[in-house]
Amino acid sequence: MLEIPVIRWGQPYESMEKDKIVHFETGEAVATVNNANAGLIKMDMRKQGKARDILRQFSIDQLCSMAEKAADLYQNATLPLGNGTQSPAEFCRMQSATTGLPEHMCAGNMKKNAYVLRNMRHTLEALTRGLPLEILTKGYGMESRGVMVSYQAQTNVLGMVLPSNSPGVHTLWMPVIPLQIGLVLKPGPQEPWTPYRMYEAFAQAGVPREVFCVYPGGPECGAAVLETCNRAMIFGGIPTVERYHGNPRVQAHGPGFSKILFGDDMVDQWEKYIDLMAESVFANSGRSCISCSGIWASRHTEEIAEALAKRLGPIAPLPMSDPKSPLAAFTVPGAAKAVNAQIEELVKAPGVTEVSAKYRNGDRHVAHERYDFLRPTVIHCTSTEPAIANTEYMFPFVSVVKCEQKDMISKIGGTLVASCLTKDESWSRQLLDATNIDRLNIGEVKTIQLHWMQPHEGNIIDFLFRARAFQNSPPPSH
């Protein structure tokens, strides 16, 4: 059986405490993972300053070349993993077996991660707004317009407390090594596969192993990473986001509440956009923060909900290895049952109708001995008042909400992605000014169609570096 070590500044470490990762369907152990602990992490983090020193021995351009090589290794090579090896096909099977994500979706996320690595130069150019990259290495330099600028790194390493449910989030930390900042990764308990494979791909591509730590373990490990790294990201629910709100050291990523908003000028043509709506809700089994959980319009909401329910309602689970497998499994005991019970309670509110039930030919909750599925669910709300009008779940779930265009921006709340179908210039200006929308699409763009050259929930450059004043000669007289 595979045994996966803790990685301490590139050195494998065998611990006393070990956990088995099991196949969600059979309960059979697929790997043993050595666990870190908070004391070990705090001790290791005393050496974190070395990571940036080591990486600055290479130029950012050299590290981008290594990222390109790492992309091919990650996507195509059989790489070492603990006491064994892992091919790309084995990676997808393992990831599927422990997370409940169908194998073809694992392969899709793998392709997405490789794309970001392969296009790292373009990504950094976009995120830095064309800043000469040697300025980030040196700390200061002259822009092309002849202005002296300075950017100071705020940390030697970025700590990542990663989730188990969505392998796509790994794209957020891939620019970190090329930016000459070390990585401290705390994998999700069911998804160690991507951090370890990415670590090995970077190392095989020429990045020194000494700039990486990978710390599997319990919640105390995540807390230690957040405590000891000057910059860190964590993924979780609303309580996690609220806990770290206003903390400049921690970027907390939570539910997206992503939406499609119809302008009054285009809602009468809603039938043209049924594919856009359905794919925004359904892609990646609705697990992403960018998956659409709300469709808002001033009219035709009943017809929209009916059409979506007819499209999505009949979808049922298939085996994980089936290339058409549409739904991810819930692998945490009791989680799907609790979500299903909550939905059943919320649909009792006045003005709420579940439209998909009549197309489902069975229950929403499909229970098995060790795992569960929740089948796609489409809700119609006659107003924005019911709680379920602005709710997000980890499966294909969408509320179609009736709301006047003039009230939408104030009623939608925090929205990670808003895809707005309108050509109304006045409303477009209001949408551009809306501070509760993070990623804004105006036009026929699915909520799931991200451009990787654009910032996501804040620009990682602004998170890791600060602009400051710097002079090495007197300014012009004035």
C-alpha positions as CSV (number, residue, x, y, z in Angstrom):
1,M,0.0,0.0,0.0
2,L,1.1,3.6,-0.7
3,E,2.6,5.3,2.3
4,I,2.8,9.1,2.0
5,P,5.2,11.1,4.2
6,V,5.1,14.5,5.7
7,I,7.3,16.9,3.7
8,R,9.5,19.2,5.8
9,W,11.4,21.6,3.6
10,G,11.7,19.0,1.0
11,Q,12.6,16.1,3.3
12,P,10.2,13.2,3.8
13,Y,9.3,12.5,7.4
14,E,7.7,9.5,8.9
15,S,5.5,10.3,12.0
16,M,4.1,8.3,14.8
17,E,0.6,9.3,13.9
18,K,-0.8,7.9,10.7
19,D,-4.2,7.9,9.0
20,K,-5.6,5.6,6.3
21,I,-7.4,7.2,3.4
22,V,-10.2,4.9,2.2
23,H,-12.2,4.4,-0.9
24,F,-15.5,6.1,-0.3
25,E,-17.5,3.2,-1.9
26,T,-15.9,0.2,-0.4
27,G,-14.1,1.4,2.7
28,E,-10.9,-0.2,1.5
29,A,-7.7,1.7,2.5
30,V,-6.0,3.1,-0.6
31,A,-3.1,4.8,1.2
32,T,-1.5,5.5,4.6
33,V,-0.7,9.2,5.3
34,N,1.8,10.3,7.9
35,N,0.4,13.1,10.0
36,A,2.1,16.3,11.1
37,N,1.2,18.1,14.3
38,A,1.1,21.8,15.4
39,G,4.4,21.6,17.4
40,L,6.3,20.2,14.4
41,I,4.9,22.9,12.1
42,K,5.8,25.7,14.5
43,M,9.3,24.4,14.8
44,D,9.8,24.1,11.0
45,M,8.4,27.6,10.4
46,R,11.4,29.1,12.2
47,K,13.3,28.3,9.0
48,Q,10.8,29.8,6.5
49,G,13.1,32.7,5.6
50,K,15.3,30.3,3.7
51,A,12.6,29.6,1.1
52,R,12.6,33.0,-0.4
53,D,16.4,33.2,-0.3
54,I,16.6,29.9,-2.3
55,L,14.0,30.9,-4.9
56,R,15.7,34.3,-5.5
57,Q,18.7,32.4,-6.7
58,F,16.6,31.9,-9.9
59,S,14.9,34.6,-11.9
60,I,11.2,34.7,-12.2
61,D,11.5,33.9,-15.9
62,Q,13.5,30.8,-15.0
63,L,10.9,29.7,-12.5
64,C,8.2,30.3,-15.2
65,S,10.1,27.9,-17.4
66,M,10.2,25.4,-14.6
67,A,6.4,25.8,-14.2
68,E,5.9,25.1,-17.9
69,K,8.0,21.9,-17.5
70,A,6.0,21.0,-14.3
71,A,2.8,21.3,-16.2
72,D,3.8,18.5,-18.6
73,L,5.1,16.3,-15.7
74,Y,2.0,16.9,-13.7
75,Q,-0.4,16.1,-16.6
76,N,1.5,13.3,-18.3
77,A,4.3,11.7,-16.2
78,T,4.4,8.8,-13.8
79,L,5.8,10.5,-10.7
80,P,7.1,9.3,-7.3
81,L,4.6,9.3,-4.5
82,G,5.7,8.2,-1.1
83,N,7.0,4.6,-1.3
84,G,5.5,4.2,-4.8
85,T,4.7,5.9,-8.0
86,Q,1.5,7.3,-9.6
87,S,0.5,7.7,-13.2
88,P,-1.9,10.3,-14.4
89,A,-4.7,7.7,-14.7
90,E,-3.9,6.4,-11.2
91,F,-4.0,10.0,-9.9
92,C,-7.5,10.4,-11.3
93,R,-8.7,7.1,-9.9
94,M,-7.3,7.8,-6.5
95,Q,-8.7,11.3,-6.4
96,S,-12.1,10.0,-7.4
97,A,-12.0,7.2,-4.9
98,T,-11.4,9.5,-1.9
99,T,-13.3,12.6,-2.9
100,G,-16.3,11.2,-4.7
101,L,-15.7,13.3,-7.8
102,P,-16.1,11.3,-11.0
103,E,-12.9,10.4,-12.7
104,H,-13.5,12.4,-15.9
105,M,-14.0,15.5,-13.7
106,C,-10.7,14.8,-11.9
107,A,-9.1,14.6,-15.4
108,G,-10.8,17.9,-16.3
109,N,-9.4,19.7,-13.2
110,M,-6.0,18.2,-14.0
111,K,-6.1,19.8,-17.4
112,K,-7.1,23.1,-15.9
113,N,-4.2,23.1,-13.4
114,A,-1.7,22.2,-16.1
115,Y,-3.0,25.1,-18.3
116,V,-2.4,27.6,-15.6
117,L,1.2,26.3,-15.1
118,R,1.8,26.3,-18.8
119,N,0.7,29.9,-19.2
120,M,2.5,31.2,-16.1
121,R,4.3,34.1,-17.9
122,H,1.1,35.4,-19.3
123,T,-0.7,35.0,-16.0
124,L,2.0,37.0,-14.1
125,E,2.1,39.7,-16.7
126,A,-1.6,40.1,-16.4
127,L,-1.7,40.0,-12.6
128,T,1.2,42.5,-12.2
129,R,-0.4,44.7,-14.9
130,G,2.8,44.5,-17.0
131,L,5.2,45.3,-14.2
132,P,8.9,44.3,-15.0
133,L,9.1,41.1,-13.0
134,E,12.7,41.7,-11.8
135,I,11.2,44.5,-9.7
136,L,9.6,41.9,-7.5
137,T,12.9,40.1,-7.1
138,K,15.0,43.2,-6.4
139,G,12.4,45.1,-4.5
140,Y,12.5,48.2,-6.6
141,G,13.1,49.3,-10.2
142,M,12.2,51.6,-13.0
143,E,8.9,51.2,-14.9
144,S,8.8,51.6,-18.7
145,R,7.2,55.1,-18.1
146,G,10.4,56.1,-16.2
147,V,8.9,56.0,-12.7
148,M,10.7,54.4,-9.8
149,V,8.5,51.8,-8.0
150,S,9.0,49.4,-5.2
151,Y,7.2,46.2,-4.2
152,Q,8.0,44.5,-0.9
153,A,7.2,40.8,-0.3
154,Q,5.0,40.5,2.9
155,T,6.0,36.9,3.6
156,N,8.6,34.3,2.8
157,V,6.1,31.6,2.3
158,L,2.4,31.3,1.6
159,G,0.4,28.9,3.8
160,M,-2.5,27.0,2.2
161,V,-5.2,25.2,4.2
162,L,-6.8,23.3,1.4
163,P,-10.2,21.6,1.0
164,S,-11.1,18.1,-0.1
165,N,-14.1,18.9,-2.2
166,S,-12.9,20.9,-5.2
167,P,-9.5,20.2,-6.8
168,G,-9.9,23.3,-9.0
169,V,-8.8,25.6,-6.1
170,H,-5.2,24.6,-6.6
171,T,-4.9,27.1,-9.5
172,L,-4.8,29.9,-6.9
173,W,-1.5,28.9,-5.4
174,M,0.4,27.9,-8.6
175,P,1.9,31.4,-9.2
176,V,3.5,31.4,-5.8
177,I,6.7,29.5,-6.6
178,P,7.4,31.6,-9.7
179,L,6.9,34.7,-7.5
180,Q,9.9,33.4,-5.4
181,I,7.8,32.7,-2.4
182,G,7.8,29.2,-0.7
183,L,4.8,27.0,-0.2
184,V,3.4,25.5,3.0
185,L,0.5,23.2,2.1
186,K,-1.9,21.6,4.5
187,P,-3.9,19.2,2.2
188,G,-7.6,18.4,2.7
189,P,-8.0,15.0,4.5
190,Q,-9.5,13.3,1.4
191,E,-7.4,15.1,-1.2
192,P,-3.7,14.9,-0.6
193,W,-3.2,13.9,-4.3
194,T,-2.9,17.3,-6.0
195,P,-0.5,18.9,-3.5
196,Y,1.9,15.9,-3.5
197,R,1.8,15.5,-7.3
198,M,2.3,19.2,-7.8
199,Y,5.2,19.3,-5.4
200,E,6.9,16.4,-7.2
201,A,6.3,17.9,-10.6
202,F,7.9,21.2,-9.5
203,A,10.8,19.4,-8.0
204,Q,11.4,17.2,-11.1
205,A,11.2,20.4,-13.2
206,G,14.1,21.9,-11.2
207,V,12.5,23.8,-8.3
208,P,14.5,23.1,-5.1
209,R,12.6,20.8,-2.8
210,E,13.7,22.9,0.2
211,V,11.0,25.5,-0.6
212,F,8.1,23.2,0.1
213,C,6.4,21.8,3.1
214,V,3.4,19.5,2.9
215,Y,1.6,18.8,6.2
216,P,-1.2,16.3,6.3
217,G,-3.0,16.2,9.6
218,G,-6.0,17.4,11.7
219,P,-7.5,20.8,12.2
220,E,-4.7,21.8,14.6
221,C,-2.3,21.6,11.6
222,G,-4.3,24.1,9.7
223,A,-4.4,26.4,12.7
224,A,-0.6,26.2,13.0
225,V,-0.1,27.1,9.4
226,L,-2.4,30.1,9.7
227,E,-0.6,31.2,12.9
228,T,3.0,30.9,11.6
229,C,2.7,32.1,8.0
230,N,2.5,35.8,7.4
231,R,0.2,35.2,4.5
232,A,-2.2,32.3,4.2
233,M,-5.3,31.1,2.4
234,I,-8.0,28.9,3.9
235,F,-11.2,27.4,2.4
236,G,-14.4,26.8,4.3
237,G,-18.0,27.9,4.9
238,I,-19.5,31.2,6.0
239,P,-18.2,30.9,9.6
240,T,-14.6,30.5,8.3
241,V,-15.0,33.6,6.1
242,E,-16.4,35.6,9.0
243,R,-13.7,34.5,11.4
244,Y,-10.9,35.9,9.3
245,H,-12.8,38.9,7.9
246,G,-10.5,42.0,8.2
247,N,-7.4,39.9,8.9
248,P,-4.8,41.1,6.4
249,R,-2.7,38.0,6.9
250,V,-5.4,35.5,5.9
251,Q,-7.4,35.3,2.7
252,A,-10.5,33.2,3.4
253,H,-12.4,31.6,0.5
254,G,-16.0,30.5,1.2
255,P,-19.3,30.0,-0.7
256,G,-19.6,31.9,-3.9
257,F,-23.4,32.5,-4.2
258,S,-22.7,32.9,-7.9
259,K,-25.6,34.1,-10.0
260,I,-27.0,34.8,-13.4
261,L,-28.9,38.1,-13.6
262,F,-31.3,38.8,-16.5
263,G,-31.7,42.4,-17.5
264,D,-35.2,43.5,-18.5
265,D,-33.9,44.1,-22.1
266,M,-33.0,40.5,-22.6
267,V,-35.2,38.4,-20.3
268,D,-37.9,37.9,-23.0
269,Q,-35.3,35.9,-25.0
270,W,-34.5,33.6,-22.0
271,E,-34.9,30.4,-24.0
272,K,-31.7,31.3,-26.0
273,Y,-29.7,31.0,-22.8
274,I,-31.0,27.7,-21.3
275,D,-27.7,25.9,-22.2
276,L,-25.7,28.7,-20.6
277,M,-27.8,28.5,-17.4
278,A,-27.9,24.7,-17.2
279,E,-24.1,24.4,-17.7
280,S,-23.4,27.1,-15.1
281,V,-25.4,25.2,-12.6
282,F,-24.3,21.7,-13.5
283,A,-20.6,21.7,-14.4
284,N,-18.2,20.0,-12.0
285,S,-21.3,18.6,-10.3
286,G,-22.1,22.0,-8.9
287,R,-19.3,21.8,-6.4
288,S,-17.5,25.0,-7.3
289,C,-17.8,28.4,-5.7
290,I,-18.3,29.6,-9.3
291,S,-21.2,27.2,-9.9
292,C,-24.4,29.1,-10.4
293,S,-26.8,28.8,-7.4
294,G,-29.2,31.6,-8.3
295,I,-30.9,32.9,-11.5
296,W,-32.7,36.2,-11.0
297,A,-35.1,37.9,-13.4
298,S,-38.1,40.2,-13.3
299,R,-40.4,37.9,-15.3
300,H,-40.5,34.5,-17.0
301,T,-39.1,33.0,-13.8
302,E,-41.7,30.2,-13.7
303,E,-40.9,29.2,-17.3
304,I,-37.1,29.4,-16.7
305,A,-37.4,27.1,-13.6
306,E,-39.6,24.7,-15.5
307,A,-37.1,24.5,-18.4
308,L,-34.1,24.0,-16.1
309,A,-36.0,21.3,-14.1
310,K,-36.9,19.4,-17.2
311,R,-33.2,19.5,-18.3
312,L,-31.6,18.7,-14.9
313,G,-34.2,16.9,-12.9
314,P,-33.9,13.5,-14.6
315,I,-30.1,13.3,-14.1
316,A,-29.2,10.4,-11.9
317,P,-25.8,9.0,-10.5
318,L,-23.6,6.8,-12.6
319,P,-20.4,4.9,-11.6
320,M,-17.4,7.1,-11.0
321,S,-15.5,5.5,-13.8
322,D,-18.2,6.2,-16.4
323,P,-17.0,9.0,-18.7
324,K,-20.5,10.4,-18.5
325,S,-20.8,10.2,-14.7
326,P,-22.7,13.4,-13.9
327,L,-22.8,13.7,-10.1
328,A,-20.2,13.7,-7.3
329,A,-20.8,11.7,-4.2
330,F,-21.1,13.0,-0.7
331,T,-18.5,11.0,1.2
332,V,-18.9,12.5,4.7
333,P,-21.4,10.4,6.7
334,G,-24.6,12.3,7.3
335,A,-23.8,15.4,5.2
336,A,-26.2,14.7,2.3
337,K,-28.9,13.6,4.7
338,A,-28.6,16.9,6.6
339,V,-28.6,19.0,3.4
340,N,-31.6,17.2,2.1
341,A,-33.5,17.7,5.4
342,Q,-32.6,21.4,5.3
343,I,-33.9,21.8,1.8
344,E,-37.2,20.0,2.7
345,E,-37.7,22.5,5.5
346,L,-36.9,25.6,3.5
347,V,-39.2,24.7,0.6
348,K,-42.1,24.9,3.0
349,A,-41.8,28.7,3.0
350,P,-44.5,30.8,1.3
351,G,-43.8,31.5,-2.4
352,V,-41.3,28.6,-2.7
353,T,-41.8,25.6,-5.1
354,E,-39.5,22.8,-5.9
355,V,-40.0,22.4,-9.7
356,S,-37.5,19.5,-10.3
357,A,-39.3,16.9,-8.1
358,K,-41.8,15.9,-10.8
359,Y,-39.0,15.2,-13.3
360,R,-36.8,13.2,-11.0
361,N,-38.5,9.9,-10.8
362,G,-37.3,9.2,-7.3
363,D,-36.0,11.0,-4.2
364,R,-33.5,13.8,-4.2
365,H,-31.4,11.9,-1.6
366,V,-29.9,8.7,-3.0
367,A,-28.5,6.8,0.1
368,H,-25.9,4.1,0.0
369,E,-24.2,2.3,2.9
370,R,-21.0,4.5,2.9
371,Y,-21.9,7.4,0.7
372,D,-24.8,9.4,-0.7
373,F,-25.8,11.5,-3.8
374,L,-28.1,14.5,-4.0
375,R,-29.8,14.8,-7.4
376,P,-30.1,18.2,-9.2
377,T,-32.7,20.4,-7.6
378,V,-34.4,23.5,-9.1
379,I,-36.4,25.8,-6.9
380,H,-38.7,28.7,-7.8
381,C,-39.2,31.7,-5.5
382,T,-41.8,34.3,-6.2
383,S,-39.7,36.9,-4.3
384,T,-36.3,37.4,-2.7
385,E,-37.7,37.0,0.9
386,P,-37.4,33.2,1.4
387,A,-34.0,32.0,2.8
388,I,-33.7,29.5,0.0
389,A,-33.6,32.3,-2.6
390,N,-30.0,32.9,-1.8
391,T,-28.6,29.5,-0.7
392,E,-25.7,27.4,-2.0
393,Y,-25.1,23.7,-1.7
394,M,-22.3,21.3,-2.9
395,F,-24.4,19.7,-5.7
396,P,-26.3,21.0,-8.7
397,F,-28.8,23.3,-6.9
398,V,-30.3,26.5,-8.2
399,S,-33.0,28.9,-7.1
400,V,-34.8,30.9,-9.8
401,V,-35.9,34.1,-8.2
402,K,-38.4,36.7,-9.2
403,C,-37.0,40.2,-8.6
404,E,-37.3,43.6,-10.3
405,Q,-34.2,44.7,-12.1
406,K,-33.9,47.9,-10.0
407,D,-33.7,45.8,-6.8
408,M,-31.3,43.1,-7.9
409,I,-28.0,44.6,-6.9
410,S,-29.2,45.5,-3.4
411,K,-30.9,42.1,-2.9
412,I,-28.4,39.6,-4.2
413,G,-25.9,40.0,-1.4
414,G,-22.3,39.0,-1.7
415,T,-21.8,37.4,-5.1
416,L,-18.5,35.8,-6.3
417,V,-19.5,35.6,-10.0
418,A,-22.4,37.5,-11.6
419,S,-23.1,36.7,-15.2
420,C,-25.4,39.5,-16.3
421,L,-27.4,39.2,-19.5
422,T,-28.0,42.8,-20.6
423,K,-27.1,45.4,-23.1
424,D,-28.6,48.2,-21.0
425,E,-25.7,50.7,-20.6
426,S,-27.2,52.4,-17.5
427,W,-27.7,49.1,-15.6
428,S,-24.2,47.9,-16.8
429,R,-22.7,50.9,-15.1
430,Q,-24.5,50.1,-11.9
431,L,-23.3,46.6,-12.1
432,L,-19.7,47.8,-12.6
433,D,-20.1,50.0,-9.5
434,A,-21.6,47.2,-7.3
435,T,-19.0,46.4,-4.6
436,N,-20.9,43.2,-3.6
437,I,-20.0,41.5,-6.9
438,D,-16.4,40.2,-7.3
439,R,-16.1,38.7,-10.8
440,L,-18.5,40.5,-13.2
441,N,-19.4,39.1,-16.6
442,I,-21.6,41.3,-18.8
443,G,-22.7,39.3,-21.8
444,E,-23.1,35.6,-22.7
445,V,-20.5,34.2,-20.3
446,K,-21.2,31.2,-18.0
447,T,-20.4,31.7,-14.4
448,I,-17.9,28.8,-14.6
449,Q,-15.9,30.3,-17.5
450,L,-13.0,31.9,-15.8
451,H,-10.2,33.7,-17.5
452,W,-7.0,32.8,-15.6
453,M,-5.4,36.1,-16.5
454,Q,-7.9,37.8,-14.2
455,P,-7.7,38.0,-10.4
456,H,-9.9,35.7,-8.3
457,E,-11.3,37.0,-5.0
458,G,-8.5,39.6,-4.9
459,N,-5.2,39.8,-6.7
460,I,-2.5,37.4,-5.3
461,I,0.1,40.0,-6.2
462,D,-1.6,42.6,-3.9
463,F,-1.9,39.9,-1.2
464,L,1.8,38.8,-1.2
465,F,3.4,42.2,-2.0
466,R,2.9,45.8,-1.0
467,A,3.7,48.8,-3.1
468,R,5.7,51.4,-1.2
469,A,7.8,54.5,-1.9
470,F,11.5,54.1,-2.7
471,Q,14.1,56.6,-3.9
472,N,17.8,56.2,-4.6
473,S,18.3,59.8,-5.8
474,P,16.8,63.1,-4.9
475,P,13.5,63.9,-6.7
476,P,13.4,66.7,-9.3
477,S,13.3,70.2,-7.8
478,H,9.9,71.7,-7.5
